[in-house]
């Protein structure tokens, strides 16, 4: 018997999820970098 596979989602839907996850990761990285910058400025380590 052949295995039952779920139908593939449209490529636009899969691409949309990829863009959403990528955008969220870039935004998170920016927030973390901003947090480090604020901490360094508060500690007097910035130029």
C-alpha positions, -999 to +999 in steps of 0.1 A: +000+000+000+012+035-008+017+059+021-009+086+025+005+121+021-011+154+028-016+177-001+011+203-004+002+238+004+005+265-023+040+279-027+028+314-019+016+303+015+049+285+023+069+315+010+048+338+032+056+318+063+093+320+053+092+358+050+072+361+083+097+340+102+127+358+087+112+392+094+104+382+130+140+370+135+155+402+121+132+423+143+142+403+174+179+406+166+174+444+162+156+446+196+184+426+213+211+448+197+193+479+208+191+465+244+228+459+244+235+494+231+213+509+259+231+488+285+266+497+272+256+534+271+243+532+307+276+516+318+297+543+300+311+520+274+300+538+243+319+565+224 
